[in-house]
Amino acid sequence: CNAPNPSTPRTEHTPTMLASIARAVRPVTSHRSAFANRSRLVARPVHRSSGVRRIAAAASANPIAVFDTSEGVFEAELFMDKVPITASNFVDLANTGFYDGLHFHRVIDNFMLQFGCPNSVDAKSTRSGTGGPKGGTSFLCNGETIKRDGGGNIPDELIDKTSNLPGTLSMANTGSPNSGGSQFFVNTVHNDFLDWHGGGPSKHPVFGKVVSGMDVVNKIGKCKTDRSDNPATPVKMNKVTIK
């Protein structure tokens, strides 16, 4: 991915603007962006139930996701021990090839990389950021079946207070409860204003962290983008594998 041209003006994103970007607006009837046009609603914390405690207790060594991109490979630990439902949702999507062939459809320097919309199979699609998993599908989480709702969304898992530190993977959502699906972002700086437990309007739970290849993440983060923050040179996810 080419570096930004210093002579090309780039939009300056204030913290307020970034906070308004970092949402997934994906109504049940029509999947929408993992960062564009926030809902006025905010996600409500979901307290750890006995079932979630049981799932978390059953989690053992955390899986590693290997992201093979057109710009290189990076790996991330998935926090199965902290947020088992969210991590298992990702593992299911990765194992079924959901992410393979998609593109990073929004990249903002000194903020994050956004990924996971099925419409981004076309790197320049204007519908990138408006998709998610098929509604009503399900996945296993340590022996228990978790069902996605009609919009392909999973239950909120606002139970772990890991901050949106550089290199962390965080769920995108509409701001409405239980509205996360397949879209997520990789933080390239400490975006603590996106923490679900921070007291602000943003509620984005962290479910993993890059453990190798952060140079690749930063390289993608510096790529030249268009007015919609879409990489000028497409950045493709060749394959995501779990080990």
Secondary structure, 3 states (H helix, E strand, C coil): CCCCCCCCCCCCCCHHHHHHHCCCCCCCCCCCCCCCCCCCCCCCCCCCCHHHHHHHHHCCCCCEEEEEECCEEEEEEECCCCCHHHHHHHHHHHHCCCCCCCECCEEECCCEEEECCHHHHCCCCCCCCCCCCCCCCEEEECCEEEECCCCCCECCCCCCCCCCCCCEEEECCCCCCCCECCCEEEECCCCHHHCCCCCCCCCCCEEEEEEECHHHHHHHHCCCECCCCCECCCCEEEEEEEC
